[in-house]
Amino acid sequence: MPVKSLLTSNEKTLLNRAVEAELYASNFYRHLANQCQRLGYFGAQKYFQAEAGHEVEHYQALASFINDRGDVATVPTIEAPEDEITSLRDAIEAAFDTELQLERDYSDWYRRCDSEVTRQFLLQFLEIQRKAVGEFGDLIARLDRAGDDPCGLLLIDKELGE
C-alpha cells in the first residue's frame, strides 16, 4: 500500500458515496427479505437475502480498491429502510427503483472521477447495474403477466428461490 493516497479528494468522496450506497442496498435487501417472509413469499425472501450478500461483495470490492490506492474506506452509519412492502410487486418494484438509482449514481460517479484508473474500476459496477435493472425489469414484466393470479405469483416466488 502506498504511503500517500493515489486518490484525489474528489475520488475519495465519490468512492465513499458508493460504499455507503452499497451498504444501504445490502440493508434494503435484508429489509425486503424480511418483508417477503412476513408475506409468505419464501422464494423472494431467499432471493433478496442473496442480493444482500451481493451488495456486501460490491462494498468489499470498493473498500479494497480504496485501500489499495493508499486510503481507507469509511464505514458509514446506514439509515434503516422503512418501506412497508405489502405485495411481491411492491418488493420487486422497490428493488428495481434501488438498482436504477444505483445505476444513475455509478454513471455520475464515473463521469466525475479524475483518473482513468478509477473510471476503469467503476466500469464493472456500471455493468452490474445494467444487468440488475434489466433483471428486475423482466420480473416486473412477468408480474404484469401474472396480474393478481395467486398461482402465477407463487410460481414467480418459487422461481426466485431457486
Secondary structure, DSSP 8 states (H G I E B T S, - for coil): --SS--S-HHHHHHHHHHHHHHHHHHHHHHHHHHHHHHHT-HHHHHHHHHHHHHHHHHHHHHHHHHHHTTS---------------SHHHHHHHHHHHHHHHHHHHHHHHHH-S-HHHHHHHHHHHHHHHHHHHHHHHHHHHHHHHTT-HHHHHHHHHHHT-
